């Protein structure tokens, strides 16, 4: 009997051992089944294009959540406004030049730019080796990678000065130890990227691809970069290239300035590059598909936009007084650009009349550029989301870059084109170099009103103290030379021992 | 060595046989009855001590024995009764009157991969019987555990029908900050996959449960290894018994109501409050509300919205169980139907369940069997859980001057231009969107048991758990004159299948040597795989017809933003494990146990796939020692201790690989024309190549005892659990281009506590009995270290970036907010105090009547730096007390359950105490500040909350201690003789009430709030029901 038991026992043991033989390889699940990894993505055209699309995504958040605070509120063009009290403390810090390295707006810009940079790097690195892909789309995609990387570094270098610079795919360890590169190296990369982009990108886009960067976008941005660097020769040449080939790129001025900012004219003839917004999704957030400036800039609590309107980014007296007008009241401004740029007391929209004074706006002024009324169903379906795009560069900017860079002799006709559309007379021909520059600066200020350029114009002025002089005159007595560059986010410095801080912070 | 064991056994057996000497026979006859009732005890086992002579009592309890000895000791045993011995020296009648066994020592406790007698147990295990579970009429067995088991905190955070709102089960507090804190649930040996479900048990029939055993310390848990750090709940379902065929039918019906509803302002009071708030904020009064007399004349009391959405709701249950069999084969099958309407209008839950358990003795060595359950439930729910859209919040805040319906029957609701309020109409929200969640579940296993040797058993078990879920959400475009109607409608369908497979082999060795040395050992191997897959399709846009359809004939999408399709199909997790356990018991005096499990998990990095979890335990029965033998009042006293490690598999699968996130979006084309939202793909996190399990180190010391002839029993455990290597997300440098935190094993969390249970037979007599049972649990939770991590702010709040915080030195998820210091009575008080808001315009900043917040860091300004710990949701202790009274055929059970010292952040008040919108207010604002000295608690009313009175502060933290008569049940057993002619063995009529009485100072809907922050959850019902149980 015992022997039989023993035999059975051995048989069973064998069976059990056979079952358990599979052992550890059972745990080696191929992660490609449930997961898409960096190494197995970018295998076809759809995946390549999705990679490019993700590189555009940070634009939505940068322009919703940082660009106007830095470009306009920090400048002499607008102030915070809003509800007062604790409303928008982080924006108030920027407005009043008591900004610290903990400021979340600076954190947003920093983070979003690097998200875009990593994604652009991945596109530039992976898309050339996608096995099967339409050649034009491959070329376009790589071009978009270069263009977007340049745009993100351009934002970073102007705000923070020296910044970590990388053009490869970075590991977490490298990212936590990288040092800042000098500004000139960053600018070299920007210029190189834009030169690549202008050769790779198509001249125009159509249909569902409208809004993607084109060769014209790259050339225009390159002209702006050269101007920022003070290289007038190259800036003028690049701007002229765009102007001379405007038919090729499909560019021209709208006869009516206001046509630039209509939903139905998005990516229209004057648009060289704009942030694409679409209503719905990600409501109450900087990070959704929608544009939030409409709700933030509209007259506070007047219910003419979705979510009542918050009345932020309020035009200053100094700014409003720049407009040519016939009387004391702002309603007598004759500049044709005013009605689509700015609300003034007495402005009427449907049954709404702008009051002489509003919460946060003592002069009854508000930004109107991004206005989509609550009644416009295309605009919105709740929250902060609005569908209207935000311009990054318009054709009139290329005209004014050329006007400035080429000097009065060659450039004045371009400036006069922009002035003519505004209903203004040509500039006098006998202006000194300084007077001419001042005139172009003023023109830029009015034409690109609330388009987030002003602060950077102040910084790039040939007089390096210009931004301090102007801001002091505007009553911002806190301003110091250190404010040319904003502080590196402390949170990032906590994670990276090699990340130095800008002087004075 | 092993080969010698059978030989030793044979020798022992032979030697006992030679003891039988030829002699005259003793002829003994008698009956075996229950002492308290005199009822016969059929099948009682009757044997002669020291021999293998044995018999069984017949149906009437009679037995006869012919004993070939001059004298003998007859031993009678019956399950649930004390064993009785009588020495006989002559032939004749010997009757046995057995006493009920009050001690739990002989109970069999189900432990992992085996069973143990309670007296031998060296680990912390609590048990709940079928009777206790059946007495609580709920769909979710987890709810039936509330207050029954020491060390287990059950929070029923929602009263949604069928338990679909989730029931939080926490055994000895939480063990993880980022991973699951749900215990592992094992049904008939099948470890259920963690479906992140707080309501994982509501698909099973509660009537099928024979017992629930809760494993609490490492000594008991380590055999479940990496999944055991939150404890294990073992559910054993009913199986057939040989020779006893029974058919039982249980039917009950009941009616449920909200046990209490808060009072909101009536139309006139609302008009006054709203107007006051608007004027205080410099706004024009709403014209329709500015004349209070006219408001009262037009609206009377106005719409009572809470009354509109709450109702009396029915519930019913039918359960049929049949079991029986022969020595060779036994079966048990059951069928059940449960339906519960929700007390919130238009919500309900329905469940069908079938079960078949069978056992077949193939031959003397082989036994096969199965447990199979088929279940389906249908839930029609409403949003009662999100902070913004919960219909309970919507109904609390909808103005009384707004009607749910127009006179023509169409939907009404607030209109922005006339009411200043256009939040969704809750009645519309309950009637128009149609949500249906259907879940099918098959859970089953088959097993073979082979007795290889007398003491060595091999068991193979194969099982599967399939859950199939269908979610249907349809929002038809329906006209409404107010209340933000759905004009963009949509239809969304998701179907998912989660198959889970199990294969398990165990060898069990059970042997006693020399009557003193008892060895019980088990070794095994198990493999489990969880898969998941789902497909979904959604259409958004204008549905012209009221037909939910996905096809393009009915619905033509305008662009891709209206189409939402997707699918996923993957392997979730695989576990491959080896385990073993040895228990050695010495002469009933003590025992030691050692168990170990090696778990391999596919979730972890290649070099960290396997983990080992050992535990050791020991017990010593002091009452078996000489120094306590003379202590007569003490029946049993045992001291236990255990130490060991268990794990938490908390780690997203493949966290060691850099994945692509396909969720990015951007837009191309023109808003007015072609194009739309496109998808983008990019990595959003880096990875940790070394990610592994969380480790939980547990020490437990326990004392079990019974005294006064087992009239009083107790069990006390003190424990310390430390979760080490906690997985915390460490935020990356944004320069990496990624933003999702990277999981790292860092940080330590600790729980120290005490579990206490007592049971007493206070009165025992033939006609009246009173038993009481009490459990008390207390623990203290502390975050010892966050390692590389920084404090984590979480929890929803409209301002201040969260309401909960995890920080070193505090309980996890304490409430983080401001400290209030009464109310400013004058402008001088404001001027003398730290600046709360900039500015002096009272419509726009701090004014008399506003809350004074403490300037904790004394920097002269009230800002986020002034937030601190303002309490936490952990109770000081929780308790349950069951009293069972029986008198003749009546039985009354009163079950009291409660919690003490737990705090709730009552965020519903954020909505109802002013400042947020033009919505309605709670009745409490009637006592608001209106002039100096009028109130030091309820601030002035001002729209848009200029002072931030509504910021997260101790103002909203309430003591949510409560004592509840959770269940009161009166049963009457109809005397058998009345129903004999119907062939009924037992007929019981019963009536019960759930949540009869709740004593609490908490002001919200219900003091039981999952997670400690009350956003206005589905409140619990008070239920009255009546039922009948018939045994054929």
Interface residues (C-beta under 8 A of the other chain):
Chain A: X2 X5 X6 X8 X9 X12 X16 X19 X20 X22 X23 X24 X26 X27 X28 X29 X31 X33 X34 X35 X36 X37 X38 X39 X41 X47 X50 X51 X52 X53 X54 X55 X56 X57 X59 X60 X83 X84 X85 X86 X107 X110 X111 X114 X115 X117 X118 X119 X121 X122 X164 X166 X170 X171 X172 X175 X176 X178 X207 X208 X209 X210 X211 X212 X263 X264 X266 X267 X276 X277 X278 X279 X280 X281 X289 X303 X359 X378 X381 X387 X388 X389 X489 X492 X495 X496
Chain B: X3 X6 X416 X450 X452 X453 X456 X458 X488 X503 X505 X507 X525 X527 X561 X568 X569 X570 X571 X572 X574 X576 X600 X601 X602 X606 X609 X610 X653 X654 X657 X658 X659 X660 X662 X664 X665 X666 X667 X668 X669 X670 X671 X672 X674 X675 X676 X677 X678 X679 X680 X681 X682 X683 X686 X687 X731 X732 X733 X734 X735 X736 X737 X738 X739 X742 X837 X838 X839 X841 X844 X845 X863 X944 X946 X948
